Amino acid sequence: DQQVKQNSPSLSVQEGRISILNCDYTNSMFDYFLWYKKYPAEGPTFLISISSIKDKNEDGRFTVFLNKSAKHLSLHIVPSQPGDSAVYFCAASAMQGGSEKLVFGKGTKLTVNP
Amino acid sequence: EADIYQTPRYLVIGTGKKITLECSQTMGHDKMYWYQQDPGMELHLIHYSYGVNSTEKGDLSSESTVSRIRTEHFPLTLESARPSHTSQYLCASSAYYEQYFGPGTRLTVT
């Protein structure tokens, strides 16, 4: 049973607009969440993370929002650029539970059109 | 910027061969991980290590084995490759929460 779900396999947006990538989780023990970006034939690159004690974290064009009650997080990219086209993975961990292992979703392929 | 290296980047090999996928990091991270990923699927943890001489199996069963004799080196070995081992293998390391990945090895077993 998938503990981290990214229900949209793909997303297409226009350059300059906002990209919103969504992620849901089922394990209430998860307390740390990360987003990774992956280009074909390369390893994932860490983008941004958020602890469960926060509901928002921002880094430049990237903002992650966490809604603990809904067990939902989202990554906002504003403005979107063609170079953002990649697969985005959501990952979660139960750090306070002593597990530093990450559980990944299946990814969402983002295409930013010029 | 993370410095973690994997070789080879691509490998095509016949069934029954023994292979070792190399992973090295220069950041002095204690924790290292091996993931397996197929297209359109999530990354699955197959092995991890929290330090020298410490290795554990991950959540996805794998016929591969690993060793951690030095902090910076975490090789993965398949004693007898099979077509079902065809996949991308990703190595990662971490000091705290964020894991940093190498470029991966794309393995094809014919």
Backbone of each chain as ProteinMPNN parsed JSONL, in Angstrom:
{"seq_chain_A": "DQQVKQNSPSLSVQEGRISILNCDYTNSMFDYFLWYKKYPAEGPTFLISISSIKDKNEDGRFTVFLNKSAKHLSLHIVPSQPGDSAVYFCAASAMQGGSEKLVFGKGTKLTVNP", "coords_chain_A": {"N_chain_A": [[0.843, -1.186, 0.0], [0.639, 2.128, -0.953], [2.293, 4.663, 0.752], [2.912, 7.255, 0.221], [1.526, 9.383, -2.037], [1.321, 10.527, -5.324], [-0.909, 11.734, -7.235], [-1.223, 12.795, -9.744], [0.121, 11.972, -12.717], [1.231, 13.593, -14.619], [1.774, 17.044, -15.577], [1.079, 20.03, -17.234], [2.143, 23.276, -17.947], [2.117, 26.809, -18.777], [4.935, 28.813, -19.57], [6.001, 31.121, -17.128], [3.673, 31.014, -15.68], [2.039, 29.67, -12.703], [3.093, 26.593, -11.274], [1.657, 23.84, -9.723], [2.239, 21.217, -7.714], [1.085, 18.246, -6.323], [0.815, 16.212, -3.334], [-0.024, 13.441, -1.367], [-0.218, 11.801, 1.803], [-0.311, 8.867, 3.886], [0.631, 7.887, 6.29], [0.608, 8.782, 9.546], [2.797, 9.123, 11.116], [4.782, 10.324, 9.697], [6.96, 13.07, 9.601], [8.621, 14.737, 8.303], [9.206, 16.222, 5.221], [10.055, 16.122, 1.783], [10.976, 17.508, -1.395], [12.02, 16.445, -4.564], [13.729, 16.861, -7.653], [13.96, 15.463, -10.871], [15.839, 14.829, -13.703], [15.805, 13.061, -16.862], [17.855, 10.141, -16.942], [19.482, 11.043, -14.918], [20.373, 11.484, -11.418], [18.067, 12.13, -8.683], [17.588, 15.524, -7.603], [17.832, 17.395, -4.688], [15.32, 19.67, -3.693], [13.62, 21.225, -1.879], [12.499, 21.292, 1.522], [10.309, 20.447, 4.312], [9.447, 20.653, 7.704], [7.203, 19.023, 9.995], [6.435, 20.801, 11.913], [6.047, 23.158, 10.747], [4.029, 25.045, 8.384], [4.601, 26.079, 6.004], [7.231, 26.61, 3.696], [9.72, 28.451, 2.072], [11.744, 28.987, -0.795], [13.239, 30.903, -2.849], [11.906, 30.622, -6.026], [10.409, 28.493, -5.286], [7.954, 27.072, -3.211], [6.81, 25.245, -0.483], [3.902, 23.849, 0.848], [2.291, 22.628, 3.732], [-0.315, 20.676, 4.9], [-1.274, 19.345, 7.628], [-3.533, 18.202, 8.812], [-5.023, 17.36, 6.671], [-3.248, 15.656, 5.613], [-1.585, 16.374, 3.444], [0.551, 17.79, 1.016], [1.983, 20.416, -0.965], [3.804, 21.619, -3.775], [4.74, 24.688, -4.972], [5.653, 26.425, -7.841], [6.807, 29.402, -8.907], [7.765, 32.118, -10.952], [6.992, 29.642, -13.443], [9.489, 27.99, -15.385], [10.928, 26.972, -18.554], [13.146, 25.312, -18.024], [12.391, 24.068, -15.725], [11.08, 21.827, -16.381], [10.698, 18.522, -15.703], [10.752, 15.462, -13.753], [9.057, 15.418, -10.715], [9.501, 14.408, -7.443], [7.89, 13.581, -4.464], [8.74, 13.067, -1.074], [8.801, 11.386, 2.097], [9.446, 11.164, 5.631], [9.78, 9.542, 8.813], [11.081, 11.031, 11.075], [11.161, 11.591, 13.865], [10.379, 9.219, 14.799], [12.56, 7.725, 14.651], [13.317, 6.793, 12.208], [15.231, 7.347, 9.431], [14.803, 6.807, 6.88], [13.622, 7.426, 3.604], [10.423, 7.634, 2.085], [9.106, 7.421, -1.061], [6.98, 9.047, -3.482], [5.406, 8.294, -6.697], [6.029, 10.197, -8.501], [5.601, 13.215, -10.476], [5.386, 14.287, -13.72], [6.455, 17.264, -14.898], [5.812, 19.606, -17.394], [6.895, 22.511, -18.816], [5.809, 24.826, -20.965], [7.153, 26.9, -23.518]], "CA_chain_A": [[0.0, 0.0, 0.0], [1.477, 3.312, -1.068], [2.163, 5.616, 1.855], [3.072, 8.59, -0.35], [0.841, 9.297, -3.326], [1.266, 11.662, -6.226], [-1.988, 11.202, -8.069], [-1.148, 13.31, -11.112], [1.369, 11.532, -13.339], [1.813, 14.642, -15.447], [1.215, 18.38, -15.474], [1.615, 20.908, -18.27], [1.823, 24.683, -17.683], [2.782, 27.769, -19.634], [6.037, 29.569, -18.977], [5.587, 32.318, -16.406], [2.533, 30.74, -14.808], [2.333, 28.885, -11.507], [2.975, 25.129, -11.292], [1.307, 23.31, -8.402], [2.375, 19.755, -7.671], [0.442, 17.783, -5.094], [1.285, 14.963, -2.734], [-0.784, 13.022, -0.197], [0.423, 10.716, 2.536], [-1.251, 8.152, 4.754], [1.255, 7.537, 7.559], [0.589, 9.945, 10.439], [4.099, 9.235, 11.767], [5.67, 11.14, 8.872], [7.111, 14.398, 10.173], [9.546, 15.532, 7.509], [8.813, 16.029, 3.836], [11.033, 16.681, 0.853], [10.711, 17.464, -2.829], [13.179, 16.241, -5.414], [13.534, 17.066, -9.093], [14.796, 14.476, -11.563], [15.909, 14.818, -15.158], [16.077, 11.714, -17.385], [19.224, 9.62, -16.892], [20.24, 11.659, -13.835], [19.833, 11.229, -10.105], [17.222, 13.204, -8.151], [18.235, 16.668, -6.967], [17.029, 17.926, -3.594], [14.795, 21.013, -3.95], [13.132, 21.944, -0.713], [11.912, 20.39, 2.504], [9.517, 21.085, 5.352], [9.192, 19.879, 8.906], [5.779, 19.038, 10.345], [6.126, 21.897, 12.83], [5.759, 24.321, 9.92], [3.043, 24.804, 7.339], [5.08, 26.69, 4.757], [8.662, 26.892, 3.576], [9.927, 29.108, 0.79], [13.125, 29.124, -1.24], [13.226, 31.471, -4.192], [10.654, 30.4, -6.762], [9.785, 27.262, -4.791], [7.309, 27.123, -1.913], [6.112, 24.021, -0.118], [2.851, 24.021, 1.832], [1.931, 21.382, 4.401], [-1.586, 20.646, 5.615], [-1.165, 18.087, 8.386], [-4.847, 17.605, 9.071], [-5.446, 16.701, 5.431], [-2.129, 14.815, 5.17], [-1.391, 16.834, 2.071], [1.501, 18.87, 0.792], [2.049, 20.848, -2.351], [4.959, 22.402, -4.194], [4.398, 25.747, -5.899], [6.781, 26.996, -8.574], [6.361, 30.659, -9.5], [7.099, 31.688, -12.174], [7.538, 28.419, -14.035], [10.419, 28.215, -16.494], [11.109, 25.724, -19.321], [14.136, 24.48, -17.36], [11.765, 23.342, -14.618], [10.512, 20.587, -16.922], [11.377, 17.377, -15.078], [9.861, 14.69, -12.882], [9.151, 15.873, -9.33], [9.161, 13.378, -6.466], [7.606, 13.899, -3.077], [9.261, 12.026, -0.184], [8.454, 11.611, 3.5], [10.204, 10.386, 6.595], [9.324, 9.604, 10.206], [12.34, 11.325, 11.76], [11.024, 11.467, 15.313], [10.196, 7.804, 15.073], [13.859, 7.069, 14.551], [13.612, 6.287, 10.871], [15.678, 8.367, 8.5], [14.554, 6.327, 5.534], [12.64, 8.194, 2.851], [9.417, 6.932, 1.288], [8.884, 8.271, -2.225], [5.849, 8.884, -4.378], [5.774, 7.842, -8.031], [6.493, 11.328, -9.29], [4.754, 13.942, -11.426], [6.193, 14.868, -14.793], [6.071, 18.637, -15.202], [6.269, 20.174, -18.654], [6.663, 23.945, -18.902], [5.846, 25.179, -22.382], [7.576, 28.297, -23.76]], "C_chain_A": [[0.884, 1.243, 0.0], [1.232, 4.27, 0.077], [2.283, 7.055, 1.376], [2.515, 8.532, -1.772], [0.927, 10.615, -4.079], [0.305, 11.245, -7.334], [-1.989, 11.736, -9.492], [0.166, 12.864, -11.736], [2.025, 12.628, -14.168], [1.056, 15.945, -15.263], [1.872, 19.243, -16.535], [1.181, 22.338, -17.974], [2.589, 25.566, -18.659], [3.898, 28.488, -18.867], [5.504, 30.841, -18.325], [4.414, 32.109, -15.468], [2.976, 29.926, -13.599], [2.166, 27.396, -11.793], [2.664, 24.689, -9.866], [1.338, 21.791, -8.473], [1.89, 19.274, -6.308], [0.941, 16.427, -4.638], [0.42, 14.668, -1.502], [-0.051, 11.879, 0.498], [-0.57, 10.103, 3.508], [-0.688, 7.893, 6.147], [1.343, 8.775, 8.454], [1.901, 10.11, 11.205], [5.08, 10.073, 10.946], [5.738, 12.554, 9.444], [8.112, 15.26, 9.415], [9.309, 15.184, 6.056], [9.787, 16.754, 2.921], [10.502, 16.594, -0.562], [12.033, 17.332, -3.57], [12.763, 16.443, -6.859], [14.468, 16.106, -9.809], [14.688, 14.654, -13.069], [16.177, 13.39, -15.612], [17.557, 11.369, -17.303], [20.1, 10.34, -15.865], [19.628, 11.263, -12.501], [18.951, 12.38, -9.642], [18.065, 14.295, -7.483], [17.313, 17.21, -5.894], [16.615, 19.365, -3.9], [14.507, 21.777, -2.675], [12.512, 20.938, 0.245], [11.083, 21.182, 3.508], [9.333, 20.123, 6.506], [7.718, 20.005, 9.272], [5.426, 20.137, 11.349], [5.827, 23.191, 12.071], [4.624, 24.001, 8.96], [3.462, 25.411, 6.003], [6.587, 26.865, 4.827], [8.92, 27.401, 2.17], [11.408, 29.201, 0.478], [13.108, 29.598, -2.678], [11.889, 31.263, -4.87], [9.852, 29.221, -6.226], [9.219, 27.464, -3.387], [6.619, 25.799, -1.669], [5.127, 24.35, 0.996], [2.489, 22.667, 2.414], [0.632, 21.563, 5.156], [-1.65, 19.315, 6.352], [-2.512, 17.425, 8.585], [-5.357, 16.854, 7.853], [-4.402, 15.713, 4.937], [-1.808, 15.112, 3.704], [-0.302, 17.884, 2.031], [1.547, 19.195, -0.692], [3.316, 21.666, -2.562], [4.488, 23.406, -5.233], [5.674, 26.293, -6.54], [6.266, 28.238, -9.298], [7.558, 31.588, -9.736], [7.754, 30.433, -12.733], [8.415, 28.775, -15.233], [10.595, 26.907, -17.264], [12.123, 24.778, -18.69], [13.596, 23.733, -16.164], [11.157, 22.031, -15.095], [11.338, 19.397, -16.463], [10.316, 16.552, -14.364], [10.118, 15.121, -11.439], [8.649, 14.773, -8.398], [8.933, 14.006, -5.103], [8.152, 12.755, -2.226], [8.934, 12.393, 1.256], [9.27, 10.703, 4.397], [9.615, 10.566, 7.988], [10.542, 9.817, 11.091], [12.237, 11.114, 13.26], [10.824, 10.024, 15.723], [11.472, 7.016, 14.935], [14.188, 6.531, 13.18], [14.041, 7.425, 9.976], [15.515, 7.895, 7.07], [13.472, 7.177, 4.89], [11.699, 7.258, 2.107], [9.014, 7.876, 0.171], [7.531, 8.0, -2.868], [6.35, 8.489, -5.763], [6.213, 8.975, -8.946], [5.414, 11.925, -10.172], [5.659, 14.57, -12.459], [5.651, 16.24, -15.138], [6.669, 19.048, -16.536], [5.899, 21.648, -18.663], [6.875, 24.366, -20.353], [6.227, 26.638, -22.582], [6.418, 29.142, -24.33]], "O_chain_A": [[1.766, 1.391, 0.846], [0.091, 4.647, 0.344], [1.811, 7.974, 2.044], [2.967, 7.741, -2.599], [0.64, 11.68, -3.532], [0.665, 10.501, -8.246], [-2.677, 11.194, -10.357], [1.228, 13.333, -11.324], [3.234, 12.599, -14.396], [-0.108, 15.97, -14.863], [3.089, 19.192, -16.715], [-0.005, 22.597, -17.772], [3.565, 25.144, -19.279], [3.79, 28.729, -17.665], [4.668, 31.545, -18.894], [4.177, 32.917, -14.57], [4.14, 29.541, -13.488], [1.22, 26.986, -12.466], [3.326, 25.113, -8.918], [0.563, 21.169, -9.199], [2.25, 19.835, -5.273], [1.419, 15.613, -5.428], [0.168, 15.56, -0.692], [0.646, 11.091, -0.142], [-1.546, 10.741, 3.903], [-1.453, 7.699, 7.091], [2.078, 9.712, 8.144], [2.101, 11.124, 11.873], [6.115, 10.489, 11.469], [4.71, 13.164, 9.737], [8.417, 16.378, 9.83], [9.221, 14.012, 5.691], [10.275, 17.84, 3.233], [9.69, 15.728, -0.889], [13.019, 18.001, -3.258], [11.611, 16.227, -7.235], [15.624, 15.944, -9.417], [13.596, 14.632, -13.637], [16.714, 12.588, -14.848], [18.412, 12.214, -17.565], [21.326, 10.256, -15.932], [18.503, 10.766, -12.449], [19.072, 13.493, -10.155], [19.106, 14.023, -6.885], [16.136, 17.461, -6.156], [17.439, 20.181, -4.312], [15.077, 22.839, -2.426], [12.057, 19.87, -0.164], [11.14, 22.411, 3.555], [9.093, 18.932, 6.311], [7.062, 20.979, 8.902], [4.248, 20.381, 11.609], [5.411, 24.188, 12.66], [4.293, 22.836, 8.745], [2.763, 25.272, 4.999], [7.144, 27.218, 5.866], [8.405, 26.852, 1.195], [12.227, 29.46, 1.359], [12.98, 28.803, -3.609], [10.853, 31.68, -4.352], [8.73, 28.982, -6.672], [9.905, 27.959, -2.493], [5.922, 25.284, -2.544], [5.465, 25.036, 1.96], [2.389, 21.677, 1.69], [0.49, 22.488, 5.956], [-2.029, 18.292, 5.782], [-2.613, 16.2, 8.531], [-6.038, 15.837, 7.98], [-4.633, 15.006, 3.956], [-1.769, 14.219, 2.858], [-0.233, 18.758, 2.895], [1.204, 18.379, -1.547], [3.822, 22.314, -1.646], [3.907, 23.031, -6.252], [6.65, 26.584, -5.85], [5.412, 28.151, -10.18], [8.314, 31.832, -8.796], [8.942, 30.198, -12.514], [8.137, 29.71, -15.983], [10.427, 25.833, -16.686], [11.98, 23.561, -18.806], [14.27, 22.85, -15.635], [10.759, 21.205, -14.274], [12.519, 19.277, -16.789], [9.135, 16.898, -14.369], [11.266, 15.181, -10.998], [7.533, 14.275, -8.54], [9.702, 14.858, -4.657], [8.04, 11.593, -2.615], [8.807, 13.571, 1.593], [9.723, 9.632, 3.992], [9.029, 11.602, 8.302], [10.987, 8.896, 11.776], [13.13, 10.52, 13.865], [11.075, 9.656, 16.87], [11.481, 5.794, 15.08], [15.218, 5.883, 12.996], [13.286, 8.378, 9.783], [16.037, 8.519, 6.146], [12.522, 7.596, 5.551], [12.114, 6.231, 1.57], [8.621, 9.013, 0.431], [7.005, 6.888, -2.81], [7.554, 8.362, -5.986], [6.714, 8.733, -10.044], [4.456, 11.259, -10.564], [6.59, 15.3, -12.121], [4.523, 16.369, -15.615], [7.861, 18.869, -16.784], [4.726, 21.999, -18.534], [7.979, 24.271, -20.89], [5.697, 27.519, -21.904], [6.593, 30.332, -24.592]]}, "seq_chain_B": "EADIYQTPRYLVIGTGKKITLECSQTMGHDKMYWYQQDPGMELHLIHYSYGVNSTEKGDLSSESTVSRIRTEHFPLTLESARPSHTSQYLCASSAYYEQYFGPGTRLTVT", "coords_chain_B": {"N_chain_B": [[27.022, 21.989, -2.607], [26.457, 18.67, -3.482], [28.717, 15.925, -3.583], [28.756, 13.107, -5.059], [29.38, 10.04, -6.511], [28.863, 7.738, -9.15], [29.679, 4.741, -10.778], [29.559, 2.155, -13.28], [27.971, 4.549, -15.543], [26.228, 3.539, -17.402], [25.377, 0.182, -18.136], [25.466, -2.771, -19.909], [24.867, -6.124, -19.78], [25.355, -9.69, -19.844], [23.182, -12.421, -18.909], [23.765, -14.057, -15.815], [26.257, -13.056, -15.232], [28.596, -11.636, -12.898], [28.357, -8.542, -11.23], [29.509, -5.342, -10.102], [28.393, -2.381, -8.8], [29.598, 0.827, -8.43], [29.839, 3.272, -5.835], [30.66, 6.365, -4.543], [31.349, 8.896, -2.136], [32.317, 12.201, -1.268], [31.847, 13.72, 0.921], [31.978, 12.956, 3.507], [29.776, 11.824, 4.711], [27.934, 9.859, 7.023], [25.729, 8.25, 6.52], [24.498, 6.156, 3.988], [22.821, 5.087, 0.98], [21.097, 2.774, -1.175], [18.998, 2.805, -3.963], [16.426, 1.494, -6.069], [14.979, 2.108, -9.197], [12.335, 2.08, -11.46], [11.029, 3.144, -14.666], [8.543, 5.651, -14.336], [7.874, 4.911, -11.832], [8.063, 4.815, -8.18], [11.009, 5.526, -6.163], [12.655, 2.817, -4.752], [13.9, 1.71, -1.706], [16.681, -0.334, -1.332], [19.007, -1.036, 0.041], [20.767, 0.124, 2.962], [23.09, 2.072, 4.925], [24.406, 3.063, 8.018], [26.886, 3.654, 8.786], [30.422, 2.757, 8.882], [30.939, -0.708, 8.416], [28.291, -1.255, 8.914], [25.361, -2.398, 7.612], [22.12, -2.641, 6.165], [19.146, -4.255, 5.02], [16.783, -2.883, 2.753], [13.421, -1.705, 2.134], [12.506, -2.932, -0.145], [12.814, -6.112, -1.399], [15.874, -7.479, -2.433], [18.227, -9.149, -4.523], [20.762, -8.345, -4.441], [23.91, -7.479, -2.83], [25.651, -5.512, -0.354], [28.477, -3.594, 0.835], [30.32, -1.896, 3.407], [33.091, -0.753, 3.955], [34.684, 1.412, 4.03], [34.081, 4.823, 4.893], [33.501, 6.49, 2.705], [32.761, 4.847, 0.61], [30.49, 2.678, -0.994], [29.734, 0.038, -2.318], [27.664, -1.941, -4.534], [26.73, -5.256, -5.19], [25.894, -7.719, -7.556], [25.637, -11.084, -7.697], [24.87, -12.87, -9.69], [23.656, -11.841, -12.486], [20.356, -11.169, -13.698], [17.693, -10.864, -16.168], [15.533, -9.672, -14.797], [16.758, -7.926, -13.119], [17.193, -5.655, -14.493], [17.194, -2.205, -14.433], [17.203, 1.149, -13.012], [19.757, 2.13, -10.847], [20.249, 3.898, -7.961], [22.391, 5.754, -5.919], [22.752, 7.236, -2.72], [23.598, 9.715, -0.227], [23.689, 11.009, 3.138], [23.844, 13.539, 5.699], [22.171, 14.673, 7.543], [18.858, 15.228, 7.314], [18.299, 15.585, 4.558], [18.79, 13.743, 1.616], [21.371, 13.163, -0.711], [21.831, 12.546, -4.083], [23.592, 10.364, -6.358], [24.433, 10.207, -9.921], [23.341, 7.88, -10.904], [23.116, 4.459, -12.111], [22.36, 2.92, -15.045], [21.23, -0.17, -15.585], [21.197, -2.891, -17.74], [20.217, -6.116, -18.32], [20.781, -8.743, -20.402]], "CA_chain_B": [[26.817, 21.042, -3.706], [26.805, 17.316, -3.082], [29.66, 15.232, -4.449], [28.564, 11.672, -4.955], [29.726, 9.529, -7.825], [28.502, 6.356, -9.44], [30.183, 4.163, -12.022], [29.441, 2.905, -14.527], [26.686, 5.219, -15.73], [25.409, 2.603, -18.172], [25.984, -1.15, -18.196], [24.697, -3.837, -20.548], [25.599, -7.332, -19.417], [24.614, -10.906, -20.08], [22.658, -13.173, -17.761], [24.702, -14.914, -15.09], [27.499, -12.362, -14.904], [28.707, -10.921, -11.614], [28.632, -7.123, -11.441], [29.588, -4.452, -8.951], [28.125, -0.977, -9.066], [30.389, 1.611, -7.498], [29.305, 4.526, -5.324], [31.588, 7.028, -3.628], [30.997, 10.277, -1.787], [33.466, 12.913, -0.702], [31.318, 14.661, 1.899], [32.137, 12.418, 4.856], [28.489, 11.438, 5.27], [27.881, 8.527, 7.623], [24.609, 7.461, 6.008], [24.448, 5.947, 2.545], [21.621, 4.35, 0.582], [20.909, 2.326, -2.558], [17.609, 2.736, -4.406], [16.15, 0.965, -7.393], [13.847, 2.82, -9.757], [11.893, 1.782, -12.817], [10.349, 4.315, -15.235], [7.182, 5.913, -13.894], [7.641, 4.329, -10.508], [8.773, 5.454, -7.087], [12.295, 4.965, -5.781], [12.529, 1.809, -3.699], [15.131, 1.516, -0.945], [17.072, -1.743, -1.297], [20.036, -1.205, 1.073], [21.26, 1.35, 3.57], [24.186, 1.927, 5.878], [24.522, 4.231, 8.878], [28.284, 3.843, 9.116], [31.32, 1.671, 8.503], [30.59, -2.059, 8.89], [26.863, -1.316, 9.194], [24.508, -2.45, 6.428], [20.79, -3.191, 6.41], [18.302, -4.378, 3.836], [15.731, -1.883, 2.683], [12.03, -2.141, 2.108], [12.29, -3.765, -1.328], [13.712, -7.261, -1.395], [16.815, -7.45, -3.549], [19.226, -10.202, -4.5], [22.08, -7.723, -4.386], [24.533, -7.318, -1.522], [26.453, -4.296, -0.24], [29.494, -3.58, 1.884], [30.717, -0.532, 3.806], [34.38, -0.905, 4.635], [35.176, 2.788, 4.217], [32.981, 5.786, 4.965], [33.182, 7.125, 1.439], [32.558, 3.871, -0.45], [29.333, 1.822, -0.695], [29.462, -0.694, -3.56], [26.555, -2.906, -4.611], [27.145, -6.401, -6.008], [24.962, -8.765, -7.979], [26.476, -12.257, -7.961], [24.467, -13.491, -10.948], [22.654, -10.919, -13.027], [19.213, -11.717, -14.445], [16.914, -9.789, -16.824], [14.674, -8.984, -13.829], [17.565, -6.901, -12.44], [17.253, -4.476, -15.341], [16.599, -1.088, -13.713], [18.162, 2.192, -12.662], [20.212, 2.013, -9.466], [20.634, 5.223, -7.479], [23.072, 5.78, -4.637], [22.573, 8.513, -2.044], [24.206, 9.834, 1.092], [23.121, 12.107, 3.912], [24.372, 13.847, 7.018], [21.002, 14.892, 8.386], [17.606, 14.746, 6.738], [18.268, 15.566, 3.1], [19.664, 12.787, 0.951], [21.934, 13.657, -1.958], [21.923, 11.399, -4.976], [24.5, 10.299, -7.478], [23.766, 10.273, -11.22], [22.668, 6.619, -11.193], [23.611, 3.474, -13.079], [21.285, 2.253, -15.808], [21.665, -1.552, -15.808], [20.379, -3.734, -18.628], [20.699, -7.505, -18.332], [20.201, -9.38, -21.591]], "C_chain_B": [[27.321, 19.657, -3.296], [27.765, 16.709, -4.082], [29.53, 13.735, -4.214], [28.613, 11.088, -6.354], [29.303, 8.079, -7.959], [29.129, 5.931, -10.761], [29.811, 2.69, -12.079], [28.107, 3.639, -14.607], [25.711, 4.31, -16.464], [26.148, 1.274, -18.248], [25.011, -2.115, -18.85], [25.499, -5.114, -20.363], [24.719, -8.547, -19.613], [24.189, -11.593, -18.793], [23.741, -14.046, -17.144], [25.993, -14.248, -14.689], [27.422, -11.735, -13.523], [29.05, -9.469, -11.894], [28.725, -6.395, -10.113], [29.364, -3.028, -9.419], [28.806, -0.149, -7.984], [29.663, 2.892, -7.095], [30.296, 5.105, -4.327], [31.107, 8.439, -3.367], [32.165, 10.912, -1.046], [33.055, 13.87, 0.409], [31.48, 14.172, 3.335], [30.837, 12.019, 5.518], [28.538, 10.033, 5.846], [26.838, 7.643, 6.939], [24.664, 7.376, 4.485], [23.337, 4.963, 2.209], [21.754, 3.883, -0.872], [19.409, 2.215, -2.829], [17.571, 2.084, -5.78], [14.922, 1.692, -7.926], [13.589, 2.397, -11.184], [11.102, 2.979, -13.341], [8.909, 4.445, -14.744], [6.858, 5.396, -12.508], [8.423, 5.09, -9.442], [10.159, 4.838, -6.899], [12.062, 3.983, -4.633], [13.877, 1.61, -3.021], [15.464, 0.027, -0.884], [18.164, -2.03, -0.262], [20.342, 0.151, 1.7], [22.325, 1.038, 4.599], [24.281, 3.205, 6.697], [25.963, 4.452, 9.336], [29.109, 2.652, 8.677], [30.913, 0.377, 9.196], [29.129, -2.201, 9.307], [26.097, -1.334, 7.891], [23.191, -3.12, 6.793], [20.064, -3.319, 5.084], [17.186, -3.344, 3.907], [14.363, -2.511, 2.593], [11.728, -3.045, 0.921], [13.321, -4.891, -1.306], [14.606, -7.224, -2.638], [17.81, -8.583, -3.393], [20.641, -9.65, -4.453], [22.601, -7.689, -2.955], [25.372, -6.047, -1.536], [27.504, -4.49, 0.837], [29.838, -2.134, 2.192], [31.986, -0.658, 4.654], [35.007, 0.46, 4.902], [33.991, 3.73, 4.187], [32.538, 6.255, 3.591], [32.722, 6.149, 0.36], [31.452, 2.882, -0.073], [28.962, 1.05, -1.962], [28.327, -1.699, -3.423], [26.949, -4.006, -5.583], [25.966, -7.316, -6.303], [25.798, -9.962, -8.382], [26.159, -12.897, -9.309], [23.319, -12.682, -11.531], [21.587, -11.663, -13.825], [18.473, -10.576, -15.108], [16.022, -9.028, -15.861], [15.434, -7.921, -13.036], [17.707, -5.634, -13.271], [16.499, -3.328, -14.674], [17.63, 0.041, -13.623], [18.482, 2.072, -11.18], [20.802, 3.359, -9.041], [21.242, 5.109, -6.092], [22.883, 7.164, -4.032], [23.326, 8.518, -0.728], [23.569, 11.008, 1.819], [23.873, 12.295, 5.211], [23.223, 14.023, 8.005], [19.771, 14.355, 7.668], [17.652, 14.622, 5.217], [19.26, 14.531, 2.562], [20.1, 13.372, -0.387], [22.286, 12.464, -2.831], [23.063, 11.528, -5.979], [23.725, 10.276, -8.785], [23.066, 8.976, -11.619], [23.431, 5.734, -12.162], [22.406, 2.825, -13.736], [21.803, 0.874, -16.185], [20.676, -2.271, -16.71], [21.01, -5.113, -18.673], [19.997, -8.237, -19.468], [20.178, -10.902, -21.463]], "O_chain_B": [[28.45, 19.497, -2.831], [27.65, 16.943, -5.285], [30.121, 13.178, -3.288], [27.961, 11.589, -7.27], [29.375, 7.299, -7.009], [29.107, 6.677, -11.739], [29.75, 2.032, -11.04], [27.206, 3.37, -13.812], [24.513, 4.311, -16.18], [27.369, 1.231, -18.402], [23.872, -2.261, -18.406], [26.668, -5.182, -20.742], [23.493, -8.456, -19.557], [24.767, -11.371, -17.729], [24.526, -14.685, -17.845], [26.755, -14.799, -13.894], [26.353, -11.359, -13.043], [29.933, -9.184, -12.702], [28.098, -6.785, -9.128], [30.05, -2.533, -10.314], [28.623, -0.384, -6.789], [28.969, 3.512, -7.901], [30.72, 4.429, -3.388], [30.54, 9.096, -4.241], [32.893, 10.253, -0.304], [33.836, 14.74, 0.798], [31.153, 14.894, 4.277], [30.777, 11.886, 6.741], [29.11, 9.124, 5.243], [27.036, 6.436, 6.796], [24.848, 8.377, 3.792], [22.958, 4.122, 3.025], [22.431, 4.514, -1.684], [18.657, 1.625, -2.053], [18.539, 2.117, -6.54], [13.942, 1.876, -7.204], [14.499, 2.358, -12.012], [10.558, 3.75, -12.55], [8.154, 3.473, -14.738], [5.71, 5.438, -12.067], [9.31, 5.889, -9.741], [10.442, 3.758, -7.417], [11.36, 4.29, -3.67], [14.883, 1.367, -3.689], [14.647, -0.781, -0.444], [18.243, -3.143, 0.257], [20.197, 1.191, 1.059], [22.451, -0.089, 5.079], [24.242, 4.305, 6.146], [26.233, 5.321, 10.165], [28.58, 1.665, 8.167], [30.591, 0.357, 10.384], [28.77, -3.165, 9.981], [26.173, -0.372, 7.126], [23.146, -4.036, 7.614], [20.338, -2.578, 4.14], [16.715, -2.984, 4.985], [14.165, -3.68, 2.926], [10.791, -3.842, 0.974], [14.525, -4.658, -1.21], [14.139, -6.969, -3.747], [18.193, -8.939, -2.279], [21.608, -10.411, -4.427], [21.844, -7.846, -1.997], [25.759, -5.562, -2.599], [27.435, -5.42, 1.64], [29.672, -1.252, 1.349], [31.946, -0.668, 5.884], [35.754, 0.642, 5.863], [32.995, 3.453, 3.518], [31.343, 6.401, 3.335], [32.324, 6.589, -0.719], [31.464, 2.316, 1.02], [27.97, 1.38, -2.612], [28.068, -2.231, -2.344], [27.444, -3.727, -6.675], [25.161, -7.639, -5.429], [26.593, -9.87, -9.318], [27.05, -13.402, -9.992], [22.166, -12.823, -11.122], [21.866, -12.638, -14.523], [18.596, -9.431, -14.674], [15.769, -7.842, -16.077], [14.818, -7.102, -12.354], [18.276, -4.646, -12.806], [15.31, -3.451, -14.382], [18.763, -0.089, -14.086], [17.58, 1.928, -10.354], [21.721, 3.883, -9.67], [20.689, 4.458, -5.206], [22.857, 8.159, -4.756], [23.653, 7.465, -0.18], [22.981, 11.892, 1.196], [24.458, 11.359, 5.757], [23.295, 13.58, 9.151], [19.661, 13.15, 7.441], [17.112, 13.671, 4.651], [20.409, 14.46, 2.998], [19.311, 13.992, -1.1], [22.937, 11.514, -2.397], [23.444, 12.624, -6.389], [22.495, 10.321, -8.774], [22.283, 8.965, -12.568], [24.276, 6.199, -12.927], [21.545, 2.255, -13.066], [22.71, 0.753, -17.008], [19.47, -2.257, -16.468], [22.183, -5.265, -19.017], [18.77, -8.337, -19.491], [19.722, -11.591, -22.376]]}, "name": "protein", "num_of_chains": 2, "seq": "DQQVKQNSPSLSVQEGRISILNCDYTNSMFDYFLWYKKYPAEGPTFLISISSIKDKNEDGRFTVFLNKSAKHLSLHIVPSQPGDSAVYFCAASAMQGGSEKLVFGKGTKLTVNPEADIYQTPRYLVIGTGKKITLECSQTMGHDKMYWYQQDPGMELHLIHYSYGVNSTEKGDLSSESTVSRIRTEHFPLTLESARPSHTSQYLCASSAYYEQYFGPGTRLTVT"}
